[in-house]
């Protein structure tokens, strides 16, 4: 299949920014794309440079900003950056392992304008989760952090990295997310980059992936919480099938638990791989990978990338005097991403397996 299209219409501005505001992290996760460690990293932005980044983003498109890492709570100025972004019209969410949360920190996050928090849970048992995250008591600390978010009234999302290690436990993990009170369940399909390249064999094969996506789409039709996927463009096909099934049930006078009708199916398609209700493309509900066409990753040193898993530099904010708009419009990799066939699969996985992000995902 030709992995490129002649044209692929895009919006003029990004809607979601994932900002690795620090790479420092106390965990030793087996899949970590950045091979993050608990140490100082040269070149990370000062508070003033973070403010300049926020100003550039707000002036260009006022996107949703995901403050991530590493562990973003390891920055003492994280509340100031979140507040600064909120005051300039950006929607701010935060991704954390939850281990550094206290009642006071949860309240400060809410007061600074953070709208929601994502927390990772990668196994159905404490033993397996701790082994995956590389530290003792990770599971217990994560659940304690979630409890503090609930007490503070902060909505939270559960993220799960899907691999051979846990694919058979997905029902139990989803059940736990519902039990904990999560608003959303996001299944991240493992991309073997960074430290994750050492466990590349745990990536799902095509048959396993398709079975998992079929199950996830079925749960999206009946679950009491929102369910989505990341790094799995193939999900669209399975979601389409479930939407058709829902329409069939509707025609028979039946409804699922949450009554997913055609309108809600379309909403799911429009928000695939996105926290927003509007599509980053003008003419297509399905756009495959969003990298460079609605989504941008900013590294801990200010380097733009299509996503955190696709380590291809697309411009340096410092070198560009924080002109984010110029980099977003003109970076060659971003331009290539905007012509990528949405049915080519995951460019990051293609790059990890073949060295060519435009070649199409081999599986």
N, C-alpha and C positions, 0 to 999 in steps of 0.2 A: 504494500500500500504506500502511495506517496504520502510522506509525513507532513507535507506542507500544502497550504492552499494559496491561491493567487492573492486573495484578500481575506481579511477577517476583521470586520468593523469593531472598533474599540471606542470607549469613552476617552475623553481628553485628559482625564485625571483619575488617580487611584482612589479607591474607596476604603481599602484596608491596608494598614501598615503594621507588620510585625517587627518590633524594634527590640533587638537583643541589647538591652541597655547596659548589661554587663555579662561577661562570660563566666564570672566566678560562680562556683556552686560547690556545696558541701557533699553532694551525692556523687556516686560513681556508676551511673546508669550504663548498662551494657550496650544500649542503642544510641547513646548520645552523639548527635551529629557534630557537635563542636568539641568532643572529648574534653568537656569542661572539668576544671580542677578547682580546689579551694586555694587559690593563690591570686596575687595581683597580676593583671594583664596590662602590658604596655600599650599605650595609645588609646585607652578608653576615654570617652568624653568627660570633660569637666561639667559642672552644673551649668555654667554659662553656655557651653557648646550644646548641651541638651536643650536649653532654652532657644538657642538659635535654630536648632533642628525643628522644634515645635513651631516656631514662628514661620519657618519655610513651609512646613506641612499645612499649617492653618491658612497661610496666604494662598497656597496652591489649590487645595481641595477640601480642607477640614475633614480629613478621613477619620475612620475609627482607628485608634492606635492601640495595639496589643503590646503592653510592656512585658517583655519576656526576657529569658536569659539562656544559660545560666539561671541564677536565682535572683530576680530583680529586687527582692527584699534585702539583699546584701548591700544595696546602695542606700546610704543614709538619707540621700536627697530624693528618694523615689516619690515621697509624698509631695514635695515641691514641684517636681516635674509633672506629676499627674494633675496637680491643681493648675499649673501653668497651662497645660494643654486643655483642660476643661474650660478654663476661663476664656480661651481663644476659640471656643466652639467645636473642639474635637471631642468625640466620644472615646472614653478611656476604659479599657479592661486590662486585667493583669493575669499573667500565668505564673503559678507558683507550685512548688511541691507541698506547701502548707506547713513545713516544719518550723519555720520562724514566726509563724503567726502567734500573736497573743491577743487578748481581748482589746488592749489598747491599740495595737497595730491594725486590727480589723476595723476599729472605729475610725482611726486616722485615714485609712484607705477610703472609707465611705465619705468622710468629711472632705477629702481631697477631690472627690468627684468620680472615683472609680465606680463604674456601673455594675460590673460583674467580675467574677474571678474564675479561672479554670484551674483544676487540680487533677493530677494524674493518678490513676489507679489501674495497675497493669496485671492484676491477678485476682483470683477469687479467694486466695488464702494469704495470710500474713507471711508465711514462709516463702512462698513463690514471689510475692511482691518485693519483699526485702532482698531476695537474691537478685532480682532484676535491677533494683535500684542501687544495690551495692553497699548498703549500710544497714545496721541492725535497727530494729524498731521503726523502720520507715513506714510500715503499714499503720501502726498505732499513732504515729505522729501525724500522718496524713488525715486520719479520721478525726483526731483531736482538732486539727486545723479547720476541717470542714465544720465541725460543731461550733467553732468560734465565728466562722462566717455566718452561720445560721443565726447565732445570737445577735450579731451585728446587723442582721437584715440585708446581707449582701447576697444576691443571687449567685449561684455557682454552677459550673459545668464540669462534668467528669470527662477526662481524656484518657483513652486507652490505646496503647500501641499494639496493633494486632500482628501477631507472628505465630509461628508453629508452637511457641511456648505457651500460648494462651488461647488459641483459636477455639479449642473445645470448651473453654470456660466462659465464652462471651455471654451466654444466657445468665450465668450466675453474676457476672460483673454488671450487666444491665440491671438485673434484679436488685443488686446492692445500690446502684446509682439511684434507682427509684426509691428504695427504702431510705436512703440518706436525704432525699428531698432535692436532688439535682434538677435544674430546669432543662438541661440539655445533656445528651450523651453523644460524644464525638469519637468515632472509631478512626484512629490514625493508622493507615496501613504502612508497615515498616519499610523504610528506605535505607539500604545498607551503606550509609555514609559515616564519616568520622569514626568514632569508636565502634559504631554499628557495622563497619566493614569487617570487623573481626568475627562477627556472628552472621555473615551474609547467608549462610545456609539455613537460617531460621526464617527467611522470607517465605511467604506462602507461594506454592506453585499455582499455576492457573486454575486447576480444578479446585484446590482448597480456597483460593480467593473467591471464585465464583460461588461456591457453596456459602461462604461467609457473607458475601454481598446479598445473595438471595435471602438469607436469614435476616440480615439487617433491614432490608427493604420491607420484609413482612412485618418486622417489629415496628418500623416507622409508621405502618398503617394502623397499628392497634395500640401502641404504647401511650401511656398517659403523659410522657415527657417527649420533647423534641429529640429526634435522632438524626445524626448526619455523619458524613464520612469526610476524611481528608486524605489526599494522595491516593485516591481511587476513582479516577474519572469514569471507570467502567460502571460505577454505581448507577449512573443515569439509566442504563438499560434495565436494570432490575427494579428501579423505582418506577419506570414507565409501566412495567408489567404489573406492579402492585396497584398503580393508579387505575389501570384498566380493570383489574380485579375489583377494585372498590366501586368503579362505575357499574360493573356488572351486578354487584351486590345491591347497589342503589336502585338499579332498574327492577330488581326482584323485591324491593321494599325492605331490604335489610341494611343495617349500618354496623360499622365496626365500632369499637369502644369509643374512639374519638371522632368517628364519622368523617373520615378523610374522603371528601368529595373532590370533584374536578378542580374547584377553586383552590383547595388546600394542596392538591397535588401540584398544581402549577406553582404555588408558593414555594413548595419544597424544591422544585426545579430551579426557580429563580434564586433561591438562597443556597444552592448546592455549593459547598466549599466556601461559604460566606456567612458573615454574621448579619448582613444587611438584607433588606427585603427587595432591593432593586438590583438588577443584573448589571455588572460592569460592561456588558456589551449592549449595543443598541438594537440589534436585530436577531439575537439568538438567545433562547433560554439556556441552551447548553453550550458552554464554551470551553470545555475541557479544563486544562490547567490555567489558572488565573494569573500566573507569574508574568509580570510586565504588562498585564492588561486588566488592571483593577486591583492587583495585589503587588506589594513590594516588601522585601525583607531588608532591614538595615542592620548591619553587623555591629558588634561592640566597638569597632573602630571607625564606624561611619561609612562603610563600603556597602553600596546597594547591590542586591542580588534578586533574581526572580523569586526565590524562596530560600528558606534556611537549609534545605536539603540539596539545593543546586548551587554549589559553591563556585559561581562564575561572577567575577566583578563587573559591575555595570556603572561604575562611577564612584568617586570619592567625595563625600560631602565637604570635607575640609579643603581639599584641593579646588573644589568648585565654589568656594566661598559660600557654602550652604545654599546654593541655587538648586534645590531639589527638582524643580520643574524642568529645568534645562536637561538635567541628567535623565529624568524619566522619559522625556519626549525623544531624546536623541541617542541614548545608549544602543549600540548595535545589537547586543543580546536581547534587549527588550523588543527592538524592532523585529528580530527574528521570531521571538515568542509570539508576537502578534499575528504572524502568518502561519503559525503551527496548526496543523490539522487537529481539531479537538478530539478526534478519534485515535490519535497517535499514542494515547496513554500518558504516563507520567514522565516528563522530560528528565526529572532528577533521577529516576530509576533507570532510564535509558542511558544517562551519562555515567551512572555508577557501573552499569553492566557493559557498555560499549565504548565509552569515552566520547560519544557524540549525542548531545542533548536533542538534536533535531532528527535523529535516526528513527525515532519511534520506539516505544517500550517493547523489548523482544517478546514478552509474554502476553 
